[in-house]
Amino acid sequence: MESFTRRRFLQQAAGAAAFTAMGPLSQAFAASGPSDLTWRRFAGKLHGHLLRPGSPRYREVYPPFNKRYLSIRPAAIAVVRSLKDVRECVRFARDQGIPITARAGGHSYAGYSTSTGLIVDFLRMRAIDLKAGAAIATMQPGARNQDIFQAFAGGGFTIPAGRCPTVAVSGLTLGGGFGFSSRHLGLTADRLLSTDIVTADGDVLHCSEKENADLFWALRGGGGGNFGINTRFEFQLAPVGNVAIYKVAWDFRDAAAVLEAMQKLIADAPSEFSMRLGMGATGKTRAATLANAEISTLGQYFGSSAQLREILDPLIKAGRATEVYVADADYWRAQRFFYKTAPINRFAVKSHYVREPLTSAAIQTLVQGVQRRPGSTNRLGGGVTFFGWGGRINRVAPDATAFVHRDAILLMELDTGWTQEDAPRVADANLDWLQTLSEEIRPHVSPYAYQNFIDPTLKTWRSAYYGRNYDRLVSVKRRYDRNDLFRFAQGIGA
């Protein structure tokens, strides 16, 4: 039987990337796009700048976060500075019949924040405004995690933002959004009070529980790029103070025992406790990968280090600990402790939600999977990561917002990376490994996947990302974007 794990997977991946770059609208546009004069006239209407191939800053600005998609070159990038700019972009794309894509942080794992058409880039729209006397903040779509932490540092309020400093609030929120405070404070989308969006008609709609409520429902977890271009977000802030932080690492030979103990801990842990547990390997060859296999966890607790140590004690003792760090910290020091940009360079990711504790057989599948991961240059790693779910995340009904994943205990991510220095066979081997491990673990997990860990090869994405909420999302899409201006391979209604 032909190996699904390599040949067919690569065919699917190539097909998904090609669809992203050259869908029907893109093909027509490539054949007869706007003239240079038309582009210049459009540029003259913007407060911001229009970058086109050959312009000084184009090469600097165009690359997507996932370098797998460097070959996709946009016809133009509008670095917008105002709501008026965004409306001009939407009208131009609609009238010219060209693809349009919004990019805030640009972290779409599948390269969906780039295209061969017009990119609306929010690099210069990153302002954050704290409302005096109220625990409310408004943010422009380009505001990044690092901007949020800097704006709130030293204060007593925040939103549950993510770990990666360059992820922007727009994509984070529209796909749900979680971080080290989410079990205690909820998802980023759960703190959203209102948002403004430019629709395909060029209209600006204010969305909240009271205005355009159906669209507001969809925008809380319905994914970025589906319904229009969001230009403003208003959040209800949550109070924060001192926390305790931790990092623990073990000898990899004890990985199975540590995973067993982790599951028991997270099932009973208070919502004030958060956890990320990673099991991975790095190296240029498989031998080097095995030598560099590791397992570790980190997180925070809204309480004292003494209380945290008591919670962690059974987990620490599950294996031969090689590092144990537990300390008190203010909330802002904790966020700096967690800062990390991952994954990087060229990568692929798959995700699964875990509803019931994994069996010993499933755990062995994951441990052995990490051990057989192929290597890559520059010590780029890959492996399995678990994020503690539950707590306040699961206290929201699955149909209260578009974000349906409200009954899991863990979110599991499988990832692998490589660089341009790696030969094609190395990239192929890494993709083969990822697909194989995902297929092996699938019988042990739920059918759901996290829409912000978007996977272009996932055939069941409609139900996996949105579950029973998908049909309602399609209805909202048809109402506000009936001609499907905002489209991509895994867009609502596709």
N, C-alpha and C positions, 0 to 999 in steps of 0.2 A: 504493500500500500504506500502511495506517495506520502512523504513526510509533511503533514499539515504544519508541523511546528517550525518549518523553515520556509519551504517554497511557497506554500499557499499564504502564509502570514505575510511574507514580503510582497507577494502580489497584491494582497489587500492593502498593505501600507502604502505601496506605490500608487494604487488606485485612489485611495483616500486623499493623498497629497495632490495628485493630479486633479481631482475634483475640486479641491480647495483652490488650486491655482487657476484652473481653467474649466469652470462650470459653463453652462450654456450662455449666461450673460457675459462671462469673461471672454469666451470665444468670440462672440459678436463684437465686443469692445476691442479685442486685440486686432480684429480684421479692419475695423474702421472707427478708431477712437477720435476724441476731440482734436481739432487742429491746434497748432502752437498758439495761434492767435486767440482761440477760444480759451485755452489754459491761461494765457496772459490776462485776458479780460476778467476771468474768474479770480485770479490772484489779486487784481486791483480792488476787488470788493472785500478783501479780508483785512482785519486788523492784525492778524498774525502773518505767518510766512508760508508760501507754497514752495516746497522743495521738489524739484524734478530731477530725473537722472542727468548727471553732468553738473548739477549745481554743487557748490563747495560743501554743503552740510548733508547732502543726500546720503552719501556713503556712510557717514557717521550715524545718521538717525534711522536708516531703513532696516538694519538687521533685527530679526525677531529674537526673542529670548532663547527659544530652542533653535540652535544653529542647524538642526536638520533641515530647516526650511529657508536657508539663505538663498536658495536659487529662485525664490519667489520675489520678483522685483515689482514694487508698486509703480504705477504710472505717475503718481504724485503723492506727496505727503503734505497735508495741511496742518501745520503746527498752530492750532487755534488759540485765541486769547479771550474769546467772548462767546456768549450765547448767540449773538448775531453771526459770528463765524460758523458756528455749527449749523445754523439754519441755512446759510448760504451753501455749505457743503452738501447738505441733504438735497436741497433744491437742484443744485448743479448735477449731482449724481442721478437724480430722478429724471431730469430733463435730458441729460446726455445718454441715459441708458447704460451707465457704467456701474461696476461693483463699488460698494462703499463699506468700509469697515472702521469701527471705532477702536482706538488703542489707548489705554490708560497706562498700565504698567507693562503691557505687552507680553504677559506671562502665559498666554494660552499654550498649553502643553502640545496641542495638535497644530499649532501655527495658524489658528483661526483669527488671530489679530493682525494678520497681514493678508494681502491679496494683490492681484495684478492691476487693481483699479485705484481708487482714492482711499487713502488712510486718513482718518481724522484723529490726529495725535494730540493728547492732552498734557504734553510735557510742560507747557507753560500755564496750565490751569490746575494748580495744586494748593490753592488757598484753603485755610481752615479758620472758621470764625466761631469763637465761643460766645454764646449769648450771655450777657451780663445778668447776674442774679438768677440764672436758671441752668439746670443741668442739661443743656441742649447745645449741640454743635452742628454747624453746617459745613459741608466740605465740597470742594470741586472734585470732579471725577479723577483727576490725576494725582490727588493726595495719596502718598504712599505710607506704608507702615512706619517708616522712619520719620516722616513728616508728622504723623499722628502722635508718635511717642514724644517727639520734640515739642510739639504744641501743648501737650498735656503734662509734660514732665514737671514734677514738683507740686502739681495740683492733686486734688482728691477725687478726680473723676476720669473716666476713659470709656472707650468702647472695646469689646472683645475683638481685637485685631489679630493678624497673623504673625508668623515668625520671620518670614523673609522680608528684609527691609525694603526691597524695591517693588513688592506687590502693591498695586494701587487699590484704593477703596472701592472703585467701581466694579471691577471684576470680582473682587473678594465678596462684596455684598450680594451682587446679582446671582452668584452661584451658591449662596448660603453663607460661607465664610466661617472658619473656626480657628481657634488658637489656644494657647495655654490657659486661658481664663474661661473658655466656653462652657465647660461642665458647670461652672459656678454662675456665669453671667449670660449664657445663651449664645446663639450664633450672632454674627455681625448683622445678618438680615433681620433677626428678631428685635434688634434695637432701632430699626429704621422707622422714623415717624412719617417722613414724606420724601418724595423725590420729584424732580422735574425732568421731563423727557421730550426730546424733539422727535416727533413721529414722521412716518414716511410722507405725510402731506405737508410737512414743514411747520406743523403746529407745535406749540409748546403747551404741554399738559402738566398740571400739578396733580400729583397722585398721592393719596393718603387713604385712610380708612373711610373718609367722608367724601372725597372727590376722586372720581375715576377709580373706584374701589376694586373693580375687576382687574384693571391693569396693575394697580398697586399689589394685589395678591400675587399676580404673575411675576412681578419684578423681585419679589422676595424668594429667590431660589429658582426662578425660571431660566436662569442662565443669561450671560451677557450676549449682546449682539442680536437678540431675537425680535425685539419690539420697537426699537428706535435707538436713540443715543441719549443717555442720561447726562445731564449737565449740572445737577445739584443733588446733594444728599443731606437730609436732616436726621440727626440721631438723638435718641434719648440716652444720655450718659449714665454710667453706673458708678457708684462710689467704690473707691479702692484705697487701700492703705498699705500697711506692712504685710509681707508674705514670707514664706519660707521656700527656699529653692533646693534642688538636689540634683546630683548626678551619681549614678552607680554603674560600674562596669564589672563584668565577670569573665572568667576563663571560658572560651567558646565551647569547650568540651562539656560545659554544664548548661548549654543553651536550652535543651529540652526541658530540664527541670525549672529553669528560670521562666520559660514561657508558661508552664503549668502554674507556677506560683503567681505570675502576673495576672492570669485570668481570674484566679481566686480573689486577688487583691482588688481589681477594678470592679468586680461584681458587687463587692460590699463597701467600696470606698465612698466616703462622703462626697457630695458634689463640689466641695471646696478643693478637692484634690484633682490634679491633672497629671497626665502621663503621656510621654512619647517613648516607645521602646523600639530600638532599631537593631537589626541583625544583618550584617553585611560583610562584604569583603572587597579588598582592593588589590591591584597588582597587574603587571604586564602579561603574565602567563597564568595558567590555571594553578601551577605549583605555587607561584607567588601569592595568588589569590587565597589559597588555603592557608598559607603562612600568616596572612593578614586578616583572617576572619575575626570578627569581634561581635560582641553583644553588649549593649549599654542602654540605659534609660535616663531620662531627665524630665523635670517638670516643676510644678510649684504647688503650694498649699496656702490657702487663705487662713492662716493660723500661725502658730509658733513652730520653731524648728524641733522643739521637744515633742510636740504632738505629731509632727511629720515623721520624726524618727520612729515613733511607735507604730505608725501606719506602715512604714517601709520595712520594718524589722523582718517580717516573714519573707519578704521578697529578697532582701539582702542576703539572708541565710540560705536561700535556695541553691546557691552555688558558691564557688570559690571567688569571692569578690576581689578584684584587682584595684578598684578605686571606689571610695565612698566619700561623697561630699554632701553635707547637709548644713545649711546656714540660713540665718535670718537676713532679710533684705527688704528695702522698700520696693514698691511695685515697679518702679522705673529701672532700678538696678537689675531686677529680675528680667525685664524685657531685653536689656543689653546682654545679659547672660545667655539668653536664648537665640540671639541674632544669628542667622545663618542663611545664606542663599543656596538653595538646593531644590531640585537637581540643577546641574549646570552643563554647558556646552551642548553636545548632541545627546539626546536621551529619549527614552520611551518609558511610559508608566501605565500600569494597570491597577485598578482598585477593586476591593470587595468589602462589603459590610458583613460583620460577624454578629449574628443574633444570639447564637447559642455557643457555649464554650467549645473550643476546638478539641477534638478527640486526640488521644496520644498518637494515633496514626497520622492525623493531619499535621500535628506538630513535627513529627519525624519527616514528613514530606517537605515542610518548609526548611528545616535544618539541613537536610540533605540537599535541597535545592540551592541553598546558599553555598554549600561546599562545592557544588559542581559548576558554579558560575564561571564563564570564561573571563579572561583578563582583558585589559585595555591599557593604553598608554597613559602617562601622567597620573597614574594611580587613581583614575576615576573609578568610583565604586558602584556598587549596586547591591540590592538585597531586599529585605522585607522590613517594613516599618508598621508598627501598630500605634494608633492614636486612641486614647481613652474616650469613649463616647458616653452617652447617658447623661445623668444629672439634669440640669435645666434644659438641655437640648431636647430631651425626650418628654418634657412636660408640656410641649406644644403639640396639638393634634396634627396628624399627617396632612389633613386638608385645610388647616387654618392658614397656611401659606403654601406656595408652590413647592417648598422644600419638604419632600415626603419622608426623608430618612430619620424617623423619630422613634425607632424601636430597637436600635442596634446597641451593642455593648462595646464594640470596637470598630474602627475603620482601619482596614489593612491596605497598605500600598506596596506594590511590587515595582521596582524600578531598576533600570540599568543605563549606563552611559558610556560614551566613547568620544573620540576627538577626530579631527580631520587628519591627524597623523596615522590613525589606525587604517589598516588595509580594509577594503570592502568585506573580506571574509571575517574580520574581527567584528565589524558591525553586524553582519549576518548572524554570527554565532551568538552575540548578545541578544539580538531580537528573537532568535530561536529559543534561547534559554528563558526569556521572559514569557513567551507564549506557552512554552511547555509547562512551566511552573504554574502559570495561571490556570491552565486546563487541569492540571493535577489537583489543585486546591479547590476548584470550582464545586465539586460535590459536597464540600464541607462548609460552604459559606452561603450567604443569601444571594439572590439574583441581582442585587442592587450594586450600583457603583456611584462614586462621587462625581458630580458634574464639573467641578473645578479641577479634578484630575482627569480631564477629558481625554478619551482614547479613540483615535480615528479608526481603529480596526474593530471596534466593538459593534457587532451587528445588532445586538439587542438594546442599543443605547436609549431608545425611547422609553422602554419600561425600566431599564436599569437606572437611568438618571432621575426619572420623574414618576415612575410607578403609575398608580391610578389617577394621578393628577394630569397626565399627559393630554387626555382628550379636552379637558378644560383649558389647558394652555393653548391648544390648537384653536379653540373658539376665540380666545382673546387675541391671538395672532391674526385671525381672519378679520376681526373687527378693526384693529389698529394698523395692520399692514397687509391689506387685502391683495396687493400686487406683489408681495414678497420682495420688497426692495432690500430688506436686511436678511440676507440669506447666506448660508454656509452649509457644509456637508452634513453636519449634525444639528442644524437649526430647527427650531420648532416648526412643524408642518412639512419638513423635507421628506 
